Amino acid sequence: MVGVAVTRGLLKVDDLASKYHPAEESGLHPMTTIKHLLTMSSGGTLVRKPSTQLPRKLGDNRQRGAGINYVRAESPQKGAPEGYGRTITPGSMFFYDGVPADHLADIIAGASGMSSHAFIKQYLLKPLGVEEFAYQPEGVDDNDNIRIGGSIELSVRDMARLGQLWLNKGVWDGKQLIDTQYIKDATTPSANNPAYGYLWWLNGTLRTKKAPASMFFAAGAFGQYSFVLPEQNMVIATMGFSLKGGPAQDPNSIWDVLANVLPIN
């Protein structure tokens, strides 16, 4: 979604987040840039949405009610570094946390003049021909802005489409949906973590031991992955379901299997 907005000239990754989403609302450090949010190096915020829920099971007919909105917490989540959301200078450290990334949705809304939910449907999902894509009840707030860090419901085929768009270097059906340079920058090691780009995990350090070094991947909760393998011209999407600590959550466990059946040296 951010790559599409950049390609359409609505914003730049080096722009301050506060240009589109005031710091007094986001709780982010005033010097936080969009790039800091994309690379998990913003220094954090105490303005967050409640945690995402487990994926919906068959037969669960919950209807979305009022959106789940931001609240201002009194302290950071357990395990956060000292000063998180208060005094850490943006760009000084990597800390994986979907809370700051959620604010990218509000930035898109501010830059585009439409809700991030409407934006992603019109400019990304529709051009891709995505067939199954929805949000759990907590995934869309009262301003029609989406959760970045989770709550998406989609088919494994449509998850693979998203990976295929990146394998295609941003081109779909002959149209450049995401600029090639953005794709390159997003899959280049970030300053504070060589295994992370713009919301993508990278494998240049062979973090996933049996996978190609050129692979990059999106990792979701409970075993949801989209692996992009440029050298092999291949996308692999997995939609296992594993509770916390289960093997499907570990990409190394998945690749212990994949490496035995794929033609990858």
N, C-alpha and C positions, 0 to 999 in steps of 0.2 A: 504494500500500500504506500509506504514512504517512497519507494523507488518510482512508483507511478507518479506520485506528486512531484518528485524532483524532475522527472522526464517531461511533465506537463508545464514546467517552469513556475510552479506555485511556491517552491521553497528551495533552499540549499541546505546541505547537511551541516555546514558551518554556521548557519543562522542560530542566533540565540533562541532557545525554546520560548522565552518570555516575549518574543516578537509576536507570537501567535497565541500564547497561553500564559497569562500573567503569573509571575512568580508567587504573588500572594495567594493565588488560587491553587497552583500546582504544588507549592511547598518546596520546589526545587531551588537550588542555589541560583541566584540571578545570572551567573556566568555559565550556566549549563547550556550546552549546544545540543542540537538534534543528534549530532554525531556521538556525543557523550551518551545519550540515551540508547542509541543503536548498538554501542559497544559495551554497555553495562559498566560505564565508568563515570556516571553522573554524580556520585557521592550520595545519592539517595534522596528520599523524601518520606515524611511521615503522613502525607496525604495519600491514602490508599483505598482500594476497594476490598471488601471481604474476600476471603480465599475462595477460589473456584471449587466447584463440587465434583464428585465422581461423575463420569459419563453416564448419561441416561441409559437405562436398560430397556429391552423390549417389554411392552406392556405398561410402561410408565407413561402416563398421559398428562404429565404436568403441563399446565399452560403458563406462559410468561405473564407475570403480573407487572407491578411497578418495577422499574429498573433498579439495579443495585448501584448506588452512587458512592462517591468518595466520602470518606470520613477522615478526620485528623486524629491520628493516634497520639498517645502521650509518650510512647517510646518505640524504638525500632523493633523489628521482629527478632526472635531468638537467633543468635549466631551472627548477627550483623556486626561489623566492625565498630569500634568506639567512634562516636561522632557522626554515625550514619544518619543522614537526613538533617544534620545540623551544621557541622563544621568541616566536613571533608571537602577539600577543593576538587571541583570537577576535573576529570582527566588525570587524577593522581593515582587511582587504583582501580582494579577490576573487582566487582562483586556481583555475582549472578543473582538477579532479583527482578521478577516481572513487574513489581510495583511501579518503579519509575517508567518502565516501557509503556505501561497503560496510558500514560499521559501523551504518548505519540498520537493517540486517537483524537485528543482535544486539539493538538497542534494541527493535524490534518483538517479538522473542522474550522479552525481559525484561519488557515491558509486558503481553504477552498470555498468558504462561505456556505458549506453544506455539511450535514452530519457525516461523521466518518463511516457510519453504517450505510448511508446512501452512496457515499463516495466509493467504497469498496465494491458495492454491488454494481454500480454503473460503469466504473472504469477498470475493474479487474475481473470480477467474477463473470459478468455477462460476456465480455470479449473472449474469455477462456472457455465459454460454454459449460461452466460448472453446473452440474445437475442437482447435487445434494449438498447444501451448505446452509446451516442455521446456527443459532446460538442457544445455549441453555439459558434458563431464566435470568441468571445473574450476568449474562454476557453482553447485554445492551442496557445502558442506563436511561434515565429519564430525558436526557438530551439527545437520545438516539445515537450516542457514541459507544463504540464497541470496546470490549476488553481485548487488549493485545496479548496478554499472557496466558490465555486459555479460554475455556467455555465454548469452543467451536465444536459443532457436530457436522461431520462430512463423511462421504464415502472414501474408501481407500483409493478408488480410481481418481476421484477429484483431488485428493491429496497428492497423487502422482502427477496430476496436471500442473500443480504449482511447482513441483520439482522440475517438470519438463520445461516450463517457461524459463527457468534458470539455466537448464542445460542448453536451451536454444539461445542463450545470451539475450534474453528479454524479448525475443521475437515470437509472435503467435499469429498464425494465419496471414503471414506476410506483413504484419504490423509490429512496429517497435513499441511495445507496451512499457518496457523498462529500458532505459538507456544502457548501452553496452558498458560505458565507463562506470556507471553505478554498479552494475553486476560485478565488474572487476574489483572495484573498491570494496564492495561488500564481502567479497570472498578472499580478501587480502588480510593477513594477520593484523590485528589491531595493536596499538601501542602498548597496552598493558596485559595482553594475553595472546600469545602466538597461535593459540588454538581456537580463537574466536574472531569473527569478522563483524558484520552488521546483523546481529540476531541469528547468524549461522555459526554452527560449530565447524571447525576446519580440522583436517587430518594431516597437515604438514609435519607435525611432530609425532605422527603415528600413535596418537592417543587411542585410536581404534586399531589394534595391532595388525590384524589380518586384512584390513581394507587398504585400498590404494592411497598413497600420500596425497594425491590430488582430489580426493573425495571431500565434499562438504555436505553437511546434513542439518536438517531441522529436527529437533528432538522435543517431543511432547510427553506429557505425563503418562505413566502406566504402559509404556511400550509403543507409543505412536512415533514413527520415524518416516522421514523422507530423505533417502540417501541419493545424492547426485554424483555420478561418476563421469566426469568429462572425457577422460581418455578412453573409456569403454563405451561412450555414447549410450549411457544407461541410467535409468532412474529406478530405484527400488523403494516402494512404499510398504510399510508394515503397520498393521493395526491389531497387534496383540493386546491383551489386557492382563496386566500383572499388578497385583497390589504391591505396596511399598516393599522394596527389597527383593522382589521377584526377578528371575533371570531376564525376562523380556524388557526390563528397564535398562539393561546394560548393553550398549551397542557391541561390546566385545563378545558377549554371549551370542548375539544374533550373528555376528560375523564368523564365529566358530562354525556355524552351520553354513552360511552363505559361501565362505571360502572353499568349501568342499564341493560345491555344485556349480560355481560360476567360472567361466574361462578368464580368470584374472591371475596374472603372475605377480 
